[in-house]
């Protein structure tokens, strides 16, 4: 299992940018999304984290920078997982087969942060499967 503290991610609403091209629209990662991925890559390189293989379970602990209302689904994985792929921690974000996410009231730093734990799925499978609603 690895644990890594990353900057608070951009909202999925700000992660994508739509560019009109006549009758079509090109969707690309926004400047904010690219800057986030670069910041994550620098942190990963400084910690010398190697690529994790296989199926994974992820835990996301989010510490927002302020008390505004936020939708958890907009912050807990897309920008973070894409950045971890770009940084070489994940081969592909499809490796994550299950997740749990929490917003915390505590703000350990002014800009906020997200703590990501990644564990091999076979190590948490019993907990994961017994919690599932069939």
N, C-alpha and C positions, 0 to 999 in steps of 0.2 A: 504494500500500500504506500502511496505517496500522498503528501499533503503539501499544498502550495498556496501561498497568499498572493493574490493578484489585485490590481486596481479594480474598483467598482466598475462593472461593465456598462457600456451604453445600452439604452433600451433598444429592443428589437425595432421599435418604431423609428429610431434614429440610426440604426445599423445599416439599413438599406437606403438607396437613393434611386429614384426613377428618372430616366433621361428620355424625354420624348424624341422620337426619330420618325417624323412624318406620321404614318398610320400605326407605327409600332412604338413600344416603350422598352427601352433597355434598362434592366434592373442590375445594379452593381452595389458593391460595398461602399458606404459613404466614407468621407475623409475621417470622421470620428471613429468609424469601425476600423479603418486601416491604421490609424494612430494607436488604437487600443491593441491591435494585433502586434504592432511593433514594440509597444511597451511590454507586453507579455513575453515576446521573444527575447528581449533584453534580460528580463528577470529569470527566465528559464536558462538562458546561456550562463548567467552569473552563478546559478546554482548547479550547473552541470547535470541537469536531469536528462536521463536517457529515455528513448522511446519505449512505451509500454505496449506489449503485444497482447492479443486475445480479447475476450469479452470482459467488459468492466461494469462495475457499479459505481455511480458517482454520488457524492454528497456535496451540496452547495450551501455554504453558510454565508448569507449576505448581510453586510453591515452597511446600510445606506449612509450617504453623506449628510442627509438631513431628514426631517420628519414628514416630508411630502408623502401623500398616498401613492403607492406604486402597485402595479399588477405583477405578481411574482413571475408569471409566465414570460414577461417581457425582459427579464433580467437573468434568469437562472441557468441558461445553457447555450443558446445559439452563438452569441458573440464570444463567449468563453471557450466553448468547444472548438469553434473555428480557429481562434487564436492559438489554442493548444495544438491543433493540427499543424498550423503554419510554423509554430515553434519547434515541432518535432517530438512533442510529448506523446501525442496520439498519431497512429497511422491514418486513422479516419474516424470521424465522430460517430460512425455507425457502430463502433466498438462498444459504446455505452448502451447497455441493454436494460438498465434500470437506474432510477435516481430518486433522491430525496432532497428537498430544498427547504430552507428556512430563512425567513427574515428575522433579524435580531434587532432589538431596540437599542442596544448598546452601540455606540459609535467610537470604536477604538482609535480612529484617526479622522481628521477633518474631511478628507476626500472620500471616505468610505473604502470598503474593500470587500472582496469575496474570497473565502477560503474554500479551496476545492480539495476533496479527498477522492482518490481513485483507487479502487481495490479490484483485484481479479474477481470476476463473478463467481467462480467456483469456490472462493473463500467465504462468500456471503450468500450462496445459493439457498441454503436451508432457511435463513431468515427471510430472504427475498421471496421464496416460494410459499412459505407458510403464511406470509402476510397477504398473499394474493387472494382476491375474491374470485372464485370460480363460477 
